[in-house]
Amino acid sequence: MPLTITDFIEQVDGVSTEDIPSDERERINDKLGDLTGGPGGGGAPVNNDAILVSKSLDGRAGFTSIQDAIDGNNPQNGASGAGQGDTIFVEPASYSESVSIDINNLTLEGPNAGIDGNSSGRGDEATITGGVFVDGNPSDVVIDGLAIERTVGEAEGVVQIGSTSNPGANNPVIKNNVITATSNASRNLGTILIEHIDGEIRIQDNLLTQTGDDSVRGLVQAVQLENTTIVVNGNTIKTDFGVVPSGLDTPSPEYTITDNEFVENDVGVSLAGNYNGEVEISGNTFEDGRVQIRHLTGATTDITIESNTFTQTANGDVVAFVSDRRGGDGSTVGLDRDAIEANNNFSPGSTQVGPIDFDGKDLFDIAPS
């Protein structure tokens, strides 16, 4: 069983894994994986009192279905279903089901809990093929260390928090997962779709990826998000569109987008014209995305862009590191390109381009030099 940094940090009072920078967590977990099992080894539950889900119970108390463990159906060998504050541990296997969570303070834990979704130190996966849904307004749900897949259509997510007609969750955490969307439509679909939430949602140390021919968003939020903070930290995002803040509610949610790696996206971060919240974009790496940050006409200018690294490699096809679209609706205030150039790193270098007429609007880009 590969050990992770969690096995050591959580034994120290007052210290959590979130106190360690994400790149250091990944480096340490990779080394621990090499030393204590590495790929191919199934993990064991951090919580010894966890409810077990396995395709091979072999006489152990537990369930063969994740949803049965949540609902308390079909218990085997004296098992009890989940209640508030419980942990469900899912052993490596493929689970052909969708999972719906509506219990407060429930942790759904896979064999790679505590291991970054993009780490080579991950062992065999517990794979959910029908997506995970958090609804019914539970508080403090944690989804950690799983592989989650789903074929998604319009307004659907692989991990979906709420719906337009159903309360979502308070303060959920989605971390250390491999989340893969197969696209079956062209808009408002994503690896993670947030539609109805209160408080803070933390999306941390996941790998967000896609298959299929249509566009997929890594993280997209829709409606019912007043007074919400969305924290996107330490993820590797390989979807067509990375993070897409929008403002269908007033006020828009606050975004903190830090220490992520955006890889070959069509657009890394896209700020929609109706987005009027506060956003911090810092400490991220953008590599070979065609447009790495896009600020659309009318979007907020309450935005911090600093300490990021924007890169075009020899084979990259970068149109703009940062693209600022203005005009067309009377909105002429844009981003401070001088400050962005001064406070970020650009490789091979940057140059300011524009204004360029674009369908009746003006583009003000920071492009590769």
HUSUL-V615527 format. One record per residue. N is the residue number from 0. RES is the residue in one letter. SS is DSSP state (2 for helix, 1 for strand, 0 for the rest). PHI is phi in radians with two decimals (none if undefined). NEAR is the number of other C-alpha atoms within 8 Angstrom. Layout:
BEGIN
n: [N | N]
res: [RES | RES]
ss: [SS | SS]
phi: [PHI | PHI]
near: [NEAR | NEAR]
END
This chain:
BEGIN
n: [0 | 1 | 2 | 3 | 4 | 5 | 6 | 7 | 8 | 9 | 10 | 11 | 12 | 13 | 14 | 15 | 16 | 17 | 18 | 19 | 20 | 21 | 22 | 23 | 24 | 25 | 26 | 27 | 28 | 29 | 30 | 31 | 32 | 33 | 34 | 35 | 36 | 37 | 38 | 39 | 40 | 41 | 42 | 43 | 44 | 45 | 46 | 47 | 48 | 49 | 50 | 51 | 52 | 53 | 54 | 55 | 56 | 57 | 58 | 59 | 60 | 61 | 62 | 63 | 64 | 65 | 66 | 67 | 68 | 69 | 70 | 71 | 72 | 73 | 74 | 75 | 76 | 77 | 78 | 79 | 80 | 81 | 82 | 83 | 84 | 85 | 86 | 87 | 88 | 89 | 90 | 91 | 92 | 93 | 94 | 95 | 96 | 97 | 98 | 99 | 100 | 101 | 102 | 103 | 104 | 105 | 106 | 107 | 108 | 109 | 110 | 111 | 112 | 113 | 114 | 115 | 116 | 117 | 118 | 119 | 120 | 121 | 122 | 123 | 124 | 125 | 126 | 127 | 128 | 129 | 130 | 131 | 132 | 133 | 134 | 135 | 136 | 137 | 138 | 139 | 140 | 141 | 142 | 143 | 144 | 145 | 146 | 147 | 148 | 149 | 150 | 151 | 152 | 153 | 154 | 155 | 156 | 157 | 158 | 159 | 160 | 161 | 162 | 163 | 164 | 165 | 166 | 167 | 168 | 169 | 170 | 171 | 172 | 173 | 174 | 175 | 176 | 177 | 178 | 179 | 180 | 181 | 182 | 183 | 184 | 185 | 186 | 187 | 188 | 189 | 190 | 191 | 192 | 193 | 194 | 195 | 196 | 197 | 198 | 199 | 200 | 201 | 202 | 203 | 204 | 205 | 206 | 207 | 208 | 209 | 210 | 211 | 212 | 213 | 214 | 215 | 216 | 217 | 218 | 219 | 220 | 221 | 222 | 223 | 224 | 225 | 226 | 227 | 228 | 229 | 230 | 231 | 232 | 233 | 234 | 235 | 236 | 237 | 238 | 239 | 240 | 241 | 242 | 243 | 244 | 245 | 246 | 247 | 248 | 249 | 250 | 251 | 252 | 253 | 254 | 255 | 256 | 257 | 258 | 259 | 260 | 261 | 262 | 263 | 264 | 265 | 266 | 267 | 268 | 269 | 270 | 271 | 272 | 273 | 274 | 275 | 276 | 277 | 278 | 279 | 280 | 281 | 282 | 283 | 284 | 285 | 286 | 287 | 288 | 289 | 290 | 291 | 292 | 293 | 294 | 295 | 296 | 297 | 298 | 299 | 300 | 301 | 302 | 303 | 304 | 305 | 306 | 307 | 308 | 309 | 310 | 311 | 312 | 313 | 314 | 315 | 316 | 317 | 318 | 319 | 320 | 321 | 322 | 323 | 324 | 325 | 326 | 327 | 328 | 329 | 330 | 331 | 332 | 333 | 334 | 335 | 336 | 337 | 338 | 339 | 340 | 341 | 342 | 343 | 344 | 345 | 346 | 347 | 348 | 349 | 350 | 351 | 352 | 353 | 354 | 355 | 356 | 357 | 358 | 359 | 360 | 361 | 362 | 363 | 364 | 365 | 366 | 367 | 368]
res: [M | P | L | T | I | T | D | F | I | E | Q | V | D | G | V | S | T | E | D | I | P | S | D | E | R | E | R | I | N | D | K | L | G | D | L | T | G | G | P | G | G | G | G | A | P | V | N | N | D | A | I | L | V | S | K | S | L | D | G | R | A | G | F | T | S | I | Q | D | A | I | D | G | N | N | P | Q | N | G | A | S | G | A | G | Q | G | D | T | I | F | V | E | P | A | S | Y | S | E | S | V | S | I | D | I | N | N | L | T | L | E | G | P | N | A | G | I | D | G | N | S | S | G | R | G | D | E | A | T | I | T | G | G | V | F | V | D | G | N | P | S | D | V | V | I | D | G | L | A | I | E | R | T | V | G | E | A | E | G | V | V | Q | I | G | S | T | S | N | P | G | A | N | N | P | V | I | K | N | N | V | I | T | A | T | S | N | A | S | R | N | L | G | T | I | L | I | E | H | I | D | G | E | I | R | I | Q | D | N | L | L | T | Q | T | G | D | D | S | V | R | G | L | V | Q | A | V | Q | L | E | N | T | T | I | V | V | N | G | N | T | I | K | T | D | F | G | V | V | P | S | G | L | D | T | P | S | P | E | Y | T | I | T | D | N | E | F | V | E | N | D | V | G | V | S | L | A | G | N | Y | N | G | E | V | E | I | S | G | N | T | F | E | D | G | R | V | Q | I | R | H | L | T | G | A | T | T | D | I | T | I | E | S | N | T | F | T | Q | T | A | N | G | D | V | V | A | F | V | S | D | R | R | G | G | D | G | S | T | V | G | L | D | R | D | A | I | E | A | N | N | N | F | S | P | G | S | T | Q | V | G | P | I | D | F | D | G | K | D | L | F | D | I | A | P | S]
ss: [0 | 0 | 0 | 0 | 0 | 2 | 2 | 2 | 2 | 0 | 0 | 0 | 0 | 0 | 0 | 0 | 2 | 2 | 2 | 0 | 0 | 2 | 2 | 2 | 2 | 2 | 2 | 2 | 2 | 2 | 2 | 2 | 2 | 2 | 2 | 2 | 0 | 0 | 0 | 0 | 0 | 0 | 0 | 0 | 0 | 0 | 0 | 0 | 0 | 0 | 1 | 1 | 1 | 0 | 0 | 0 | 0 | 0 | 0 | 0 | 0 | 1 | 1 | 0 | 0 | 2 | 2 | 2 | 2 | 2 | 2 | 0 | 0 | 0 | 0 | 1 | 0 | 0 | 0 | 0 | 0 | 0 | 0 | 0 | 0 | 0 | 1 | 1 | 1 | 1 | 0 | 0 | 1 | 1 | 1 | 0 | 0 | 0 | 1 | 1 | 1 | 0 | 0 | 0 | 0 | 0 | 1 | 1 | 1 | 0 | 0 | 0 | 0 | 0 | 0 | 0 | 0 | 0 | 0 | 0 | 0 | 0 | 0 | 0 | 0 | 1 | 1 | 1 | 0 | 0 | 0 | 1 | 1 | 1 | 0 | 0 | 0 | 1 | 1 | 0 | 0 | 1 | 1 | 1 | 0 | 0 | 1 | 1 | 1 | 1 | 1 | 1 | 0 | 0 | 0 | 0 | 1 | 1 | 1 | 1 | 1 | 0 | 1 | 0 | 0 | 1 | 0 | 0 | 1 | 1 | 0 | 0 | 1 | 1 | 1 | 0 | 0 | 1 | 1 | 1 | 1 | 1 | 1 | 0 | 0 | 0 | 0 | 0 | 0 | 1 | 1 | 1 | 1 | 1 | 0 | 0 | 1 | 1 | 1 | 1 | 1 | 1 | 1 | 1 | 0 | 0 | 1 | 1 | 1 | 1 | 1 | 0 | 0 | 0 | 0 | 0 | 1 | 1 | 1 | 1 | 1 | 0 | 0 | 0 | 0 | 0 | 0 | 1 | 1 | 1 | 1 | 1 | 1 | 0 | 0 | 1 | 1 | 0 | 0 | 0 | 1 | 1 | 1 | 1 | 0 | 0 | 0 | 0 | 0 | 0 | 0 | 0 | 0 | 1 | 1 | 1 | 1 | 1 | 0 | 0 | 1 | 1 | 1 | 0 | 0 | 0 | 1 | 1 | 1 | 1 | 1 | 0 | 0 | 0 | 0 | 0 | 0 | 0 | 1 | 1 | 1 | 1 | 0 | 0 | 1 | 1 | 1 | 0 | 0 | 0 | 1 | 1 | 1 | 1 | 1 | 0 | 0 | 0 | 0 | 0 | 0 | 0 | 1 | 1 | 1 | 1 | 0 | 0 | 1 | 1 | 1 | 0 | 0 | 0 | 0 | 0 | 0 | 0 | 0 | 1 | 1 | 1 | 1 | 1 | 1 | 1 | 0 | 0 | 0 | 0 | 0 | 0 | 0 | 0 | 0 | 0 | 2 | 2 | 2 | 2 | 2 | 2 | 0 | 0 | 1 | 1 | 1 | 0 | 0 | 1 | 1 | 1 | 1 | 1 | 1 | 1 | 1 | 1 | 0 | 0 | 1 | 1 | 1 | 1 | 1 | 1 | 1 | 1 | 0]
phi: [none | -1.22 | -1.41 | -2.28 | -1.03 | -1.04 | -1.10 | -1.86 | -1.12 | -1.30 | -1.55 | -1.85 | -1.06 | 1.38 | -2.16 | -2.25 | -1.09 | -1.21 | -1.36 | -1.79 | -0.93 | -1.06 | -1.18 | -1.24 | -1.02 | -1.12 | -1.09 | -1.15 | -1.11 | -1.05 | -1.14 | -1.12 | -1.07 | -1.11 | -1.42 | -2.14 | 2.61 | 1.15 | -1.03 | 1.75 | -1.68 | -1.33 | -1.34 | -2.18 | -1.10 | -1.13 | -1.67 | -1.16 | -1.61 | -1.11 | -1.37 | -1.61 | -2.14 | -2.69 | -1.41 | -2.39 | -1.22 | 0.90 | 1.52 | -1.37 | -1.21 | 2.92 | -2.39 | -1.73 | -2.21 | -1.15 | -1.12 | -1.08 | -1.12 | -1.21 | -1.52 | 1.39 | -1.61 | 0.94 | -1.20 | -2.04 | 0.99 | 1.50 | -1.26 | -2.08 | -1.27 | -1.35 | -2.34 | -1.01 | 1.50 | -1.45 | -2.03 | -1.86 | -1.82 | -1.89 | -1.31 | -1.03 | 2.97 | -1.76 | -2.01 | -1.50 | -2.76 | -1.73 | -2.15 | -2.05 | -2.02 | -2.42 | -1.90 | -1.09 | 0.96 | -1.65 | -1.91 | -1.83 | -2.11 | -1.74 | -1.21 | -1.93 | -1.01 | 1.48 | -1.96 | -0.85 | -1.06 | -1.83 | -1.50 | -1.27 | -1.47 | -1.23 | -1.64 | -1.00 | -1.69 | -1.67 | -1.88 | -1.73 | -1.66 | -2.03 | 1.51 | -2.21 | -2.16 | -1.97 | -2.65 | 1.47 | 1.20 | -1.30 | -1.82 | 1.04 | -1.35 | -2.15 | -2.10 | -2.45 | 1.45 | -2.03 | -1.87 | -2.25 | -2.26 | -2.97 | -1.48 | -2.01 | -1.89 | -1.04 | 1.05 | -2.27 | -2.31 | -1.20 | -1.89 | -2.20 | -1.84 | 1.32 | -2.59 | -1.10 | -1.98 | -2.37 | -0.94 | -1.59 | -2.85 | -1.91 | 0.98 | -1.34 | -2.25 | -2.13 | -2.54 | 1.06 | -1.99 | -1.83 | -2.07 | -2.17 | -1.81 | -1.77 | -1.39 | -2.41 | -2.90 | -2.04 | -2.65 | 0.93 | -2.23 | -2.86 | -1.18 | -2.25 | -2.07 | -1.93 | -2.10 | -2.76 | -2.72 | -2.16 | 1.49 | -1.97 | -2.00 | -1.98 | -2.08 | -2.42 | 1.06 | -1.74 | -1.83 | -1.90 | -2.53 | -2.63 | -2.33 | 1.68 | -1.65 | -1.58 | -1.22 | -2.23 | -1.70 | -1.20 | -2.42 | -2.33 | -2.06 | -2.00 | -2.08 | 1.03 | -2.26 | -1.09 | 0.99 | -2.12 | -2.01 | -1.96 | -1.82 | -2.06 | -2.37 | 1.29 | -1.56 | -1.89 | -2.10 | -2.09 | -1.57 | -0.97 | -1.96 | -1.47 | -2.03 | -2.21 | -1.19 | -2.36 | -2.29 | -1.28 | -2.01 | -2.13 | -1.34 | -1.22 | -1.17 | -1.50 | -2.02 | -2.13 | -2.01 | -2.36 | 1.02 | -1.68 | -2.02 | -1.74 | -2.17 | 0.92 | -1.39 | -1.10 | -2.40 | -1.31 | -2.14 | -2.13 | -1.64 | -1.22 | -1.11 | -1.64 | -1.48 | -2.16 | -1.56 | -1.78 | -2.41 | -1.99 | -2.14 | -2.58 | 1.25 | -1.58 | -2.00 | -1.97 | -2.18 | 1.08 | -1.28 | -1.13 | -2.19 | -1.56 | -2.33 | -2.14 | -1.98 | -1.54 | -0.90 | 1.57 | -1.21 | -0.96 | -1.89 | -1.48 | -2.42 | -1.91 | -2.18 | -2.67 | 1.05 | -1.65 | -2.04 | -1.86 | -2.31 | -2.09 | -1.44 | -1.05 | -1.76 | -1.34 | -2.21 | -1.57 | -1.49 | -2.64 | -1.18 | -2.37 | -2.11 | -2.08 | -1.74 | -2.32 | 1.51 | 1.59 | -2.23 | 1.56 | -1.53 | -1.99 | -1.52 | -2.23 | -1.49 | -1.54 | -1.18 | -1.08 | -1.17 | -1.11 | -1.11 | -1.27 | -1.92 | -2.40 | -1.90 | -2.23 | -2.29 | -1.50 | 2.63 | -2.34 | -2.57 | -1.55 | -2.22 | 1.97 | -1.30 | -2.06 | -1.17 | -2.41 | 0.92 | 1.47 | -2.08 | -1.90 | -1.77 | -2.12 | -1.82 | -1.88 | -2.01 | -1.07 | -1.53]
near: [9 | 15 | 10 | 12 | 12 | 9 | 9 | 8 | 10 | 10 | 6 | 7 | 5 | 4 | 8 | 9 | 10 | 6 | 6 | 8 | 7 | 11 | 7 | 8 | 12 | 11 | 8 | 10 | 15 | 12 | 9 | 14 | 16 | 10 | 8 | 9 | 11 | 16 | 10 | 8 | 10 | 13 | 12 | 7 | 10 | 5 | 6 | 5 | 5 | 10 | 14 | 12 | 15 | 13 | 8 | 5 | 11 | 4 | 5 | 7 | 11 | 16 | 15 | 10 | 10 | 11 | 10 | 13 | 18 | 10 | 8 | 10 | 7 | 6 | 14 | 9 | 8 | 7 | 10 | 9 | 12 | 13 | 9 | 8 | 8 | 11 | 13 | 14 | 13 | 13 | 15 | 12 | 10 | 8 | 10 | 7 | 9 | 11 | 11 | 9 | 11 | 9 | 10 | 11 | 12 | 15 | 12 | 12 | 16 | 16 | 18 | 17 | 11 | 11 | 13 | 15 | 14 | 9 | 10 | 8 | 14 | 14 | 13 | 12 | 14 | 14 | 12 | 16 | 12 | 13 | 15 | 13 | 12 | 15 | 15 | 11 | 12 | 15 | 11 | 12 | 16 | 13 | 12 | 15 | 16 | 17 | 12 | 16 | 14 | 12 | 10 | 14 | 10 | 10 | 8 | 11 | 14 | 19 | 13 | 15 | 15 | 18 | 12 | 9 | 5 | 9 | 12 | 16 | 18 | 14 | 13 | 12 | 12 | 13 | 15 | 17 | 17 | 14 | 14 | 14 | 16 | 11 | 16 | 10 | 10 | 11 | 8 | 9 | 17 | 15 | 17 | 13 | 17 | 14 | 15 | 16 | 17 | 12 | 9 | 11 | 14 | 13 | 13 | 13 | 15 | 17 | 15 | 14 | 13 | 12 | 8 | 7 | 5 | 8 | 11 | 15 | 16 | 16 | 12 | 15 | 10 | 12 | 10 | 10 | 13 | 10 | 10 | 13 | 11 | 12 | 12 | 13 | 14 | 13 | 15 | 14 | 13 | 14 | 13 | 13 | 15 | 16 | 11 | 13 | 12 | 13 | 15 | 10 | 9 | 7 | 9 | 15 | 13 | 11 | 13 | 12 | 13 | 12 | 12 | 14 | 12 | 15 | 11 | 10 | 16 | 10 | 14 | 16 | 12 | 14 | 13 | 14 | 12 | 9 | 14 | 11 | 12 | 10 | 11 | 11 | 13 | 12 | 11 | 14 | 12 | 14 | 12 | 14 | 18 | 13 | 15 | 17 | 12 | 14 | 13 | 12 | 14 | 11 | 12 | 11 | 7 | 8 | 9 | 8 | 11 | 10 | 10 | 13 | 12 | 13 | 11 | 14 | 7 | 4 | 5 | 8 | 8 | 12 | 8 | 13 | 15 | 12 | 14 | 13 | 13 | 15 | 11 | 8 | 6 | 5 | 9 | 7 | 6 | 8 | 6 | 6 | 8 | 6 | 7 | 10 | 11 | 6 | 9 | 12 | 9 | 11 | 10 | 8 | 7 | 11 | 8 | 9 | 9 | 8 | 8 | 8 | 8 | 7 | 4 | 7 | 10 | 12 | 13 | 13 | 13 | 14 | 13 | 14 | 6]
END
